[in-house]
Amino acid sequence: MPTIVFVNEGKAGVVADGTTVLQAALDLGVKISHVCGGNGTCSTCRVEVVVGGENLTAINPQEKAYEMGDGKRLGCQARVRGNCAVRALMIPRVDLY
């Protein structure tokens, strides 16, 4: 079973193969946004892959649509297949009006 490390929180844990990064974060008590509940529609669960990007599932069309840049993934879409380390990203708060 793979290990995932959340470098900004200093937390790590062993997860079942195929667990989403978001679920791993929630299970380990890592603070990560997930407004849509992990459905890939809000992009608030963004993470930056620090090490082991090849050990996550391939980027899917939902992630590509957000144009987040290299090394950025949606925690609800990226599934852990091997050891990796990520950093949970905070989406800046924006006042619309």
C-alpha positions in Angstrom: 0.0 0.0 0.0 1.3 3.4 -0.9 2.4 6.3 1.4 1.3 9.9 0.8 3.0 12.8 2.5 1.3 16.2 2.9 4.4 18.4 3.2 2.7 21.6 4.3 1.0 19.8 7.2 3.8 17.5 8.1 1.5 14.5 7.9 1.9 11.2 6.2 -0.1 8.0 6.0 -0.5 4.7 4.2 -3.5 4.6 2.0 -5.2 1.9 -0.1 -4.2 1.9 -3.8 -6.7 4.1 -5.7 -7.6 6.4 -2.8 -8.1 10.0 -4.0 -5.6 12.6 -2.7 -8.6 14.4 -1.2 -9.8 11.4 0.7 -6.3 10.7 2.0 -6.1 14.3 3.2 -9.4 14.1 5.0 -8.5 10.8 6.6 -5.2 12.2 7.8 -6.8 15.4 9.2 -5.2 17.7 6.6 -6.9 21.0 6.0 -8.0 21.0 2.4 -11.0 22.8 0.7 -13.6 20.7 -1.1 -16.6 22.9 -1.7 -18.3 20.5 -4.2 -17.8 17.4 -2.0 -15.1 15.9 -4.3 -17.0 15.9 -7.5 -14.4 17.8 -9.6 -16.6 20.8 -10.2 -15.2 23.6 -8.0 -11.3 23.1 -8.2 -10.9 24.1 -4.5 -9.1 20.9 -3.6 -6.0 21.8 -5.6 -2.7 20.3 -4.6 0.9 20.7 -5.9 2.7 17.5 -6.5 6.2 17.7 -4.9 7.4 14.2 -5.5 6.0 11.1 -7.1 3.7 12.6 -9.7 4.2 9.4 -11.8 2.5 7.5 -8.9 -0.8 9.4 -9.4 -3.4 8.5 -12.0 -3.2 10.5 -15.3 -4.6 14.0 -15.5 -8.2 13.8 -16.7 -10.3 16.2 -18.8 -11.9 17.8 -15.7 -8.4 18.8 -14.4 -7.3 20.0 -17.8 -10.3 22.3 -18.0 -9.0 24.3 -15.0 -5.6 25.0 -16.6 -3.9 24.9 -13.2 -0.3 24.6 -14.5 2.4 22.0 -14.3 2.4 19.9 -11.2 -1.0 21.0 -10.0 -3.8 18.5 -9.6 -7.4 18.3 -8.2 -7.2 16.2 -5.0 -10.6 14.7 -5.8 -9.5 13.4 -9.2 -5.9 12.3 -8.6 -5.7 8.8 -7.2 -2.7 7.4 -5.4 -1.0 4.4 -7.0 2.4 4.7 -5.3 4.4 6.8 -2.9 4.0 10.5 -3.4 4.2 13.9 -1.6 1.9 16.8 -2.2 1.2 20.3 -0.9 -2.4 21.4 -0.3 -2.9 24.7 -2.0 -5.1 27.4 -0.7 -7.3 29.2 -3.2 -7.2 33.0 -2.5 -10.4 34.5 -1.3 -11.8 37.0 -3.8 -14.4 39.7 -3.2 -16.6 39.9 -6.3 -18.5 43.1 -5.4 
